[in-house]
Amino acid sequence: MDKAVAQLRETLEAWDLQALDEAEERLGIDKVYIFLALVVATYVVLVGGVGTGFLATVLGFIYPGYASFRVLQKPDLVRKSETRLWLMYWIVFACFKLAEGLVFDRLLSSVPNYNSFKLIAIGALFIPSTRRTCMFYNQYLVPLLKPTESTVDKLLREAKFGVDCATSDVGESKLFQGIARFLQKKASKPKQS
């Protein structure tokens, strides 16, 4: 056992991982044991499935969300294809989350390593070099949605009109006006110290 620990220590020294050296210094724990703890934690998460469902969802939002934010903040520095890629990603991700909530989680959650596979699938979706988002969008979603596009657009217009009509009357209702007056009185009252 001591020989294996010594050999691992040599390997870690050769890798010269600054974060590991800093963790060793701050925690006062040998970096070999920190490394082993990280390996075990990674194994538990990825293979054991503990927390991978949550991790998959977080991973599906964090990097793509930041990349989309960057596209919106620096449109002059971003290629049109990158904007299109992130729009496709969010459409595919929304479909994935919808299918997951309606079907996959109920049927497949008892399958060993389901969450690990889900994590890998989400990672493959947003890594631009894999082009999985574009492939899924073009091969599956476009043929599925294109024939119903005009019908869906019509339904959305009608629903929007209905919501606009319903909400335009709300602002003029007696209840809404009463609440608005009440809140104005509350806001205009001087605070007592």
C-alpha positions, 0 to 999 in steps of 0.5 A, spaced: 500 500 500 505 504 501 508 503 495 502 505 491 501 511 495 508 513 493 508 511 486 501 516 486 505 521 489 510 521 484 505 521 478 502 527 482 508 531 482 510 530 475 503 532 473 504 539 477 497 540 479 497 547 482 490 546 485 492 540 488 498 543 491 494 549 494 488 544 497 494 540 500 497 546 503 490 549 506 487 543 508 493 540 511 491 533 508 496 529 503 495 531 496 495 523 494 488 523 499 485 529 496 486 526 489 483 519 491 477 523 495 476 526 488 477 520 484 472 516 489 467 522 489 467 523 481 466 515 481 460 516 486 457 521 482 458 519 475 458 511 476 453 511 482 449 516 479 448 520 486 447 527 484 448 526 476 441 528 475 442 535 478 449 535 475 446 534 468 441 539 469 446 544 472 451 543 466 445 543 461 444 550 463 451 553 466 455 553 460 450 554 454 447 560 458 453 563 459 455 562 451 448 565 450 449 571 454 456 572 451 452 571 444 447 577 446 452 581 449 457 581 443 453 580 437 459 584 433 464 579 435 460 573 434 459 569 428 451 568 425 452 560 426 454 561 433 448 565 434 444 559 430 447 554 434 445 556 441 438 558 439 438 550 436 441 548 443 435 551 447 430 548 442 433 541 443 434 542 450 427 544 452 425 538 448 429 534 452 427 536 458 420 536 456 421 528 454 425 527 460 419 530 465 414 526 461 417 520 459 424 518 460 425 519 468 419 515 469 421 509 465 428 509 465 430 512 472 430 505 474 435 503 469 442 503 472 447 509 470 441 513 467 443 519 470 450 518 468 448 517 460 443 523 461 449 527 463 453 525 457 448 526 452 447 533 455 454 534 455 454 532 447 449 536 446 452 543 447 459 541 445 460 545 439 465 540 436 460 534 436 454 538 432 449 534 436 445 539 437 444 541 429 444 534 427 438 532 432 435 539 430 435 538 423 434 530 423 428 530 428 425 536 430 424 540 423 421 534 420 416 533 426 415 541 427 415 544 420 408 540 417 404 543 423 408 550 424 402 554 420 397 551 425 401 552 431 402 559 429 395 560 428 394 557 435 399 561 438 396 568 435 389 566 438 392 564 445 396 571 445 390 575 443 385 572 448 390 573 453 391 580 451 384 581 451 383 578 458 389 582 461 387 589 458 380 588 462 384 587 468 387 594 469 380 597 468 377 593 473 374 595 480 378 590 484 385 592 480 383 599 481 382 598 488 388 595 489 392 600 486 389 605 490 391 601 496 398 600 494 399 608 492 397 610 499 401 605 502 407 607 498 406 615 500 405 614 507 411 617 511 415 611 515 415 612 522 421 611 526 
